[in-house]
Amino acid sequence: MAPFLMSTIIALIISFSVGITHAFEATGSATIDTSEFGSFDTNKKKIKAKAIEAACVNALDKYKDTFSSAQIKNYKKIKEEVESNLNEFVRCGDPIDEEFNFATSEFSVVIKAKIKEAAFEVAMQESSDDEATEIGDILLVAFARQVQKVKQKDAKVVQINQMKTNIDVDQTEASTDTDTTISSSSTETNISTTGGSTTQESEKVTYKVAHGHISVIAGAMAGPMEDADYTMVEMDGFLDDDLIDEIMETLATKGKPSSKSIKAINRVLKQEETPNYILGVFDVGRQEKDPATGMDSATVTLKTMSLQTFLKKKGKSDIDDISTWRKRPRSAGKVSKVMAKGKGSNPEEAVNNALFNTVGKAALGLLENVRSKGGF
């Protein structure tokens, strides 16, 4: 497998069986002083453009408020680039409301803006890389696991029926000048106690694994990864069918790949001189009806996704020389607990949309975490 310079990663996506548009929508508003422009009627076009630009910056500020600490750190590196080329990062529409106050010479606008998240991802990635790093090809191995059957176990009931005997003794003492007489009587009482407890065991869930959602996962991963200059290929022709079947069977019964499967994957990666892969685990919940729309709805949750690499830090490995690689892969980044919903006209469409949304969000989160650690 011929290596090439622009970064690519191997993505091993294992999904329990959810498009994503990489755009954050926000309302921006601004009020500017028009006195410096002269007559409002004569310079209305310039004034309006200036106000819209200020409203765009306001919308951008709202987007920045959602940043994690790692994103804030990365944004500082590209702040000047963003502010000097605002239209490349923020798409602002015509005002949805505008007003000119003749008394104060102030012009106010409200606009709807779409933040081009993909553009931010690319800019942040480039700012994190001192130079291009050769890291190999990308392989996408994707599976979908979905609930097939749920069996509710019968409650375990424990009954208690105890009989206890209690004896009460009553004594009477009578005294004279010459002697003392003591008389006693006893009362026997039978006490009955009944009761018990009920223990409800957890339900038994049976899963199925199918290839039906592989293309959905690949499509959701493609956007964010390509925006970050990574390219992916799917697993067919890379892993043999027996290994794929083994992974699918383990996922259905155990919920994760076996250590034997992971070792086999690692061996293939080295044989093919591919030092990096992404291992992801998704879980598709049960489908239900959306009460507001009546459409089918589904929820998909990411348990964990990690980027594994055989390359040593700080460019100490040569991709063409396996002897310089690590013996075992290390984690270059990870993300977890990502969840998204999806709706559709039927259950399958709802699951596909939920899976697409979750995978896309997970990919963005993973890229952010990789950058926060300094990349490869």
C-alpha positions in Angstrom: 0.0 0.0 0.0 1.7 3.2 -1.2 1.9 5.9 1.5 1.1 9.5 0.6 1.8 12.8 2.3 -1.6 14.2 3.1 -3.0 12.8 6.4 -5.3 9.9 6.3 -6.5 7.8 9.2 -7.8 4.3 9.5 -11.3 4.4 10.8 -12.5 1.2 12.4 -16.1 2.1 13.2 -18.0 -0.6 15.1 -21.6 0.5 15.5 -24.4 -0.8 17.4 -27.4 0.0 15.3 -28.1 6.6 13.3 -28.0 14.6 7.0 -25.5 16.0 9.3 -24.9 19.6 8.2 -21.8 21.1 9.8 -23.5 24.4 10.5 -24.4 26.1 13.7 -27.4 28.4 13.4 -27.7 31.5 15.5 -29.6 34.8 15.6 -27.3 37.9 15.5 -28.2 41.5 16.4 -26.3 44.8 16.4 -26.9 48.5 16.7 -24.5 51.0 15.1 -24.0 54.7 15.2 -24.8 56.2 11.8 -23.5 59.7 12.4 -20.1 59.0 10.9 -21.8 58.0 7.6 -23.6 61.3 7.1 -27.1 61.2 5.6 -29.0 57.9 6.3 -30.9 58.0 3.1 -27.8 58.6 1.0 -25.7 56.0 2.7 -28.3 53.5 3.7 -26.5 50.7 1.7 -23.2 51.2 3.5 -24.9 51.6 6.9 -26.9 48.4 6.4 -23.8 46.4 5.4 -21.9 47.6 8.4 -24.7 46.7 10.7 -25.1 43.2 9.2 -21.3 42.6 9.7 -21.6 43.6 13.3 -24.6 41.3 13.7 -22.6 38.5 12.1 -19.9 39.0 14.8 -22.6 38.8 17.4 -23.7 35.4 16.0 -20.1 34.3 16.0 -19.8 35.2 19.7 -22.8 33.0 20.4 -21.1 30.1 18.6 -17.9 30.7 20.6 -19.9 30.4 23.8 -20.4 26.7 23.0 -16.6 26.0 22.8 -14.9 23.7 25.1 -11.6 24.8 26.8 -9.7 23.0 24.0 -11.6 24.7 21.3 -11.1 28.1 22.9 -7.3 27.5 22.9 -7.4 26.5 19.2 -9.6 29.4 18.2 -7.1 31.9 19.6 -4.7 30.7 17.0 -7.1 31.5 14.1 -9.0 34.5 15.5 -7.3 37.0 13.3 -7.9 34.8 10.2 -11.6 34.4 11.1 -12.3 38.1 11.7 -10.5 39.3 8.6 -12.3 36.7 6.4 -15.7 36.6 8.2 -17.7 35.5 5.2 -15.6 32.3 4.8 -16.7 31.2 8.3 -20.1 32.8 8.8 -23.0 32.9 6.3 -25.3 35.8 7.2 -28.7 36.3 5.5 -30.6 39.5 4.9 -32.0 41.2 8.1 -35.2 39.7 9.4 -35.8 42.9 11.3 -34.3 46.4 11.0 -35.0 49.8 12.5 -33.5 53.3 12.2 -33.8 55.6 15.2 -33.8 59.2 13.9 -33.5 60.6 17.4 -30.3 58.8 18.3 -29.0 58.2 14.7 -28.7 54.5 15.4 -29.5 51.7 13.0 -30.4 48.2 14.4 -30.6 44.9 12.6 -31.4 41.3 13.5 -30.1 38.5 11.2 -30.0 34.7 11.0 -26.5 33.3 10.6 -25.1 29.9 9.8 -21.6 29.2 11.2 -19.6 27.0 8.8 -18.3 24.5 11.4 -16.4 22.6 8.7 -14.4 25.7 7.9 -13.5 26.1 11.6 -12.4 22.5 11.8 -10.1 22.9 8.8 -8.6 26.2 10.1 -8.1 24.8 13.6 -6.5 21.6 12.2 -4.1 23.6 10.1 -3.2 25.8 13.1 -2.3 22.8 15.1 0.0 21.3 12.6 3.5 22.8 12.3 4.0 20.8 9.1 2.2 18.1 7.1 2.6 14.7 8.7 2.6 11.5 6.7 0.4 9.1 8.6 -0.9 6.5 6.1 -4.2 5.4 4.6 -7.6 5.3 6.2 -9.7 2.2 6.6 -13.3 2.3 7.6 -14.7 -0.9 9.1 -18.3 -0.3 10.1 -20.9 -2.5 11.7 -24.4 -1.9 13.1 -25.8 -3.6 16.2 -29.5 -3.2 16.9 -32.0 -4.5 19.5 -33.7 -7.6 18.1 -35.7 -8.8 21.1 -36.3 -7.8 24.7 -37.4 -10.4 27.3 -38.7 -9.3 30.6 -37.8 -11.8 33.3 -40.4 -12.9 35.8 -40.2 -11.3 39.2 -38.7 -13.4 42.0 -41.1 -13.6 45.0 -40.0 -14.8 48.4 -42.8 -15.5 51.0 -42.3 -15.6 54.7 -44.7 -17.3 57.2 -43.3 -17.7 60.8 -45.0 -18.8 64.0 -43.5 -17.6 67.4 -44.6 -18.7 70.9 -44.4 -16.1 73.7 -44.9 -17.0 77.4 -45.7 -14.3 80.0 -45.2 -15.2 83.8 -47.2 -13.3 86.5 -46.0 -13.7 90.2 -47.9 -12.7 93.4 -46.2 -12.5 96.9 -48.1 -12.6 100.2 -46.4 -12.1 103.6 -47.4 -12.7 107.3 -45.4 -12.4 110.5 -44.1 -16.0 110.2 -43.8 -16.8 106.5 -44.0 -15.6 102.9 -46.1 -17.3 100.2 -45.4 -16.8 96.4 -47.9 -17.9 93.8 -47.4 -17.6 90.0 -49.3 -18.1 86.7 -48.2 -18.2 83.1 -49.8 -17.3 79.8 -48.7 -18.8 76.5 -49.4 -16.7 73.3 -48.8 -17.8 69.6 -47.7 -14.9 67.3 -47.9 -15.4 63.5 -45.8 -13.3 61.1 -46.3 -13.2 57.4 -44.8 -11.2 54.5 -42.1 -11.5 51.9 -40.2 -9.6 49.1 -40.3 -9.2 45.4 -37.1 -8.8 43.3 -37.4 -7.7 39.6 -34.5 -8.9 37.6 -33.2 -6.8 34.7 -34.5 -7.5 31.2 -32.6 -9.7 28.7 -31.8 -7.9 25.5 -30.9 -9.8 22.3 -29.0 -7.9 19.6 -28.5 -8.4 15.9 -25.6 -7.2 13.7 -26.1 -6.4 10.1 -24.3 -4.6 7.2 -27.3 -2.4 6.5 -26.0 0.8 8.1 -22.3 0.7 6.9 -22.9 3.2 4.2 -24.7 5.5 6.6 -21.8 5.5 9.0 -19.3 6.0 6.1 -21.2 8.9 4.8 -21.5 10.6 8.2 -17.7 10.1 8.9 -16.7 11.3 5.4 -17.7 15.0 5.8 -15.8 15.9 9.0 -12.8 13.7 8.1 -12.4 15.1 4.6 -12.7 18.6 5.9 -9.7 17.8 8.1 -7.8 16.4 5.1 -8.3 12.8 6.0 -9.5 10.2 3.5 -11.2 6.9 4.3 -11.7 3.6 2.5 -14.1 0.8 3.6 -13.1 -2.6 5.0 -13.9 -4.8 2.0 -10.7 -6.1 0.6 -8.8 -5.1 3.7 -10.0 -7.5 6.4 -10.9 -11.1 5.4 -14.5 -12.3 5.6 -13.8 -14.7 8.5 -12.5 -11.9 10.7 -15.4 -9.6 9.8 -17.9 -12.4 10.7 -16.1 -13.1 14.0 -16.3 -9.4 14.9 -20.0 -9.3 14.1 -20.7 -12.4 16.2 -18.8 -11.0 19.2 -20.6 -7.7 18.9 -24.0 -9.4 18.9 -23.2 -11.5 22.0 -20.7 -9.5 24.0 -21.2 -5.9 22.9 -17.6 -5.3 21.9 -14.8 -6.9 19.8 -12.9 -9.6 21.4 -9.2 -9.1 22.2 -8.5 -11.9 19.7 -10.2 -9.8 17.0 -8.3 -6.6 18.0 -5.0 -8.5 17.8 -5.9 -9.8 14.3 -6.8 -6.3 13.1 -3.5 -5.0 14.4 -1.6 -7.7 12.6 -3.4 -6.8 9.3 -2.7 -3.1 9.8 1.1 -3.8 10.1 1.0 -6.1 7.2 -0.6 -3.5 5.1 1.6 -0.7 6.5 -1.3 1.2 7.8 -0.5 2.5 11.3 -3.7 4.2 12.4 -7.3 3.3 13.0 -10.4 4.6 14.7 -12.4 2.2 16.9 -16.0 3.3 17.6 -18.9 1.7 19.4 -22.5 3.0 18.9 -25.7 1.8 20.4 -29.1 2.1 18.7 -32.0 2.5 21.1 -35.6 1.4 20.7 -37.8 3.1 18.1 -40.8 5.1 19.2 -43.4 7.6 17.8 -42.7 11.3 18.2 -45.8 12.6 20.0 -45.7 16.0 18.4 -45.4 14.9 14.7 -46.4 11.3 14.7 -43.2 10.4 12.9 -41.0 7.5 13.8 -38.1 8.5 16.2 -34.9 6.8 17.2 -32.0 7.6 19.5 -28.4 6.5 18.9 -25.6 6.8 21.6 -21.9 6.6 21.2 -20.3 4.6 23.9 -16.7 5.3 22.9 -14.6 6.2 19.9 -10.8 6.3 19.9 -8.1 7.0 17.4 -5.3 4.4 17.8 -1.9 4.8 16.2 1.3 2.7 15.9 3.3 5.9 15.3 5.4 7.4 18.1 4.9 11.0 19.2 6.6 14.0 17.7 7.3 12.3 14.3 9.8 9.8 15.8 8.3 7.0 13.6 8.9 6.6 9.9 5.7 5.3 8.1 7.9 3.4 5.6 9.9 1.7 8.3 7.8 -0.6 10.6 10.7 -1.2 12.8 10.3 2.5 14.0 6.7 1.9 15.0 5.3 1.1 18.4 4.7 -2.6 19.2 1.2 -1.8 20.3 -1.0 1.1 19.2 -1.5 4.1 21.5 -4.6 6.4 21.8 -4.1 9.7 20.0 -7.6 10.9 20.9 -11.0 9.7 22.1 -14.6 10.8 22.6 -17.6 9.3 24.3 -21.2 9.9 25.5 -22.4 11.5 22.3 -26.1 11.0 21.6 -28.5 12.2 18.9 -32.0 11.6 17.7 -33.4 11.2 14.3 -36.9 11.2 12.8 -38.3 9.6 9.7 -41.4 8.4 7.9 -40.6 4.9 8.9 -38.4 3.2 11.6 -35.5 2.5 9.3 -35.3 6.1 8.1 -35.5 7.3 11.7 -32.6 5.0 12.7 -30.5 6.0 9.7 -31.0 9.7 10.5 -30.2 9.2 14.2 -27.0 7.2 13.3 -25.9 9.8 10.8 -26.3 12.6 13.3 -24.5 10.8 16.1 -21.6 9.6 13.9 -21.1 13.2 12.6 -21.1 14.7 16.0 -18.7 12.0 17.3 -16.3 12.6 14.4 -16.1 16.3 15.2 -15.6 15.6 18.9 -12.8 13.1 18.1 -11.0 15.6 15.8 -11.2 18.2 18.5 -9.7 15.9 21.1 -6.9 14.9 18.8 -6.0 18.5 18.2 -6.1 19.4 21.9 -3.5 16.7 22.4 -1.2 18.2 19.7 -2.3 15.9 16.9 -0.2 12.8 16.1 
